[in-house]
Amino acid sequence: MKRVALDLGVHPEALRGWIRQAEADAGERDDRPTTAEREELAALRKESAQLKRANDIPRTASAFFAAQLDPTRPG
């Protein structure tokens, strides 16, 4: 593997990682997610972050308007 990595001009650990990922994608390994699963996970995390930000808007607005309607209300 070191020789092939040297021939390709990459670090041996990078080549090892690429091989492991290719094996996972081919269904030969189950100890790491496939590329498709990684992409789906990244998309779900992005969507989750967007939803959290979207949920913060009404929550913040609600607290703001509650404070405006009742100035004696704490915080």
C-alpha positions as CSV (number, residue, x, y, z in Angstrom):
1,M,0.0,0.0,0.0
2,K,2.9,2.4,0.8
3,R,4.3,1.8,-2.7
4,V,1.0,2.5,-4.4
5,A,0.5,5.6,-2.3
6,L,4.0,6.8,-3.2
7,D,3.3,6.2,-6.9
8,L,0.1,8.2,-6.6
9,G,1.7,10.9,-4.6
10,V,-0.6,10.6,-1.6
11,H,-0.1,9.8,2.0
12,P,-0.6,6.0,2.7
13,E,-3.3,6.8,5.3
14,A,-5.3,8.7,2.7
15,L,-5.1,5.8,0.3
16,R,-6.1,3.4,3.2
17,G,-9.1,5.6,3.9
18,W,-10.1,5.6,0.3
19,I,-9.9,1.9,0.1
20,R,-11.9,1.4,3.3
21,Q,-14.6,3.8,2.0
22,A,-14.7,2.0,-1.4
23,E,-15.1,-1.3,0.5
24,A,-18.0,0.2,2.6
25,D,-19.7,1.5,-0.6
26,A,-19.4,-2.0,-2.2
27,G,-21.0,-3.6,0.9
28,E,-17.8,-5.4,1.9
29,R,-17.6,-3.5,5.3
30,D,-20.2,-2.6,7.8
31,D,-18.0,-0.7,10.3
32,R,-18.4,2.6,8.5
33,P,-21.2,4.4,6.7
34,T,-21.4,4.3,2.9
35,T,-20.8,7.5,0.9
36,A,-24.6,7.7,0.3
37,E,-25.3,7.4,4.0
38,R,-22.7,10.1,4.8
39,E,-24.3,12.4,2.3
40,E,-27.8,11.7,3.7
41,L,-26.6,12.3,7.3
42,A,-25.0,15.6,6.2
43,A,-28.2,16.7,4.5
44,L,-30.3,15.7,7.6
45,R,-28.0,17.7,9.9
46,K,-28.2,20.7,7.7
47,E,-32.0,20.4,7.6
48,S,-32.1,20.0,11.4
49,A,-30.0,23.2,11.9
50,Q,-32.3,25.1,9.5
51,L,-35.4,23.9,11.4
52,K,-33.9,24.9,14.7
53,R,-33.2,28.4,13.4
54,A,-36.7,28.6,12.0
55,N,-38.2,27.5,15.4
56,D,-36.1,30.2,17.2
57,I,-37.8,33.0,15.3
58,P,-41.4,32.5,16.6
59,R,-40.0,31.7,20.1
60,T,-38.0,34.9,20.2
61,A,-40.9,36.9,18.8
62,S,-43.3,35.4,21.3
63,A,-41.0,36.4,24.2
64,F,-40.6,39.9,22.8
65,F,-44.3,40.5,22.3
66,A,-45.2,38.9,25.7
67,A,-42.7,41.4,27.3
68,Q,-44.3,44.3,25.4
69,L,-47.8,43.3,26.5
70,D,-46.9,42.8,30.1
71,P,-43.9,44.9,31.2
72,T,-44.0,43.4,34.7
73,R,-43.3,40.0,33.3
74,P,-39.7,38.8,34.2
75,G,-37.0,38.3,31.5
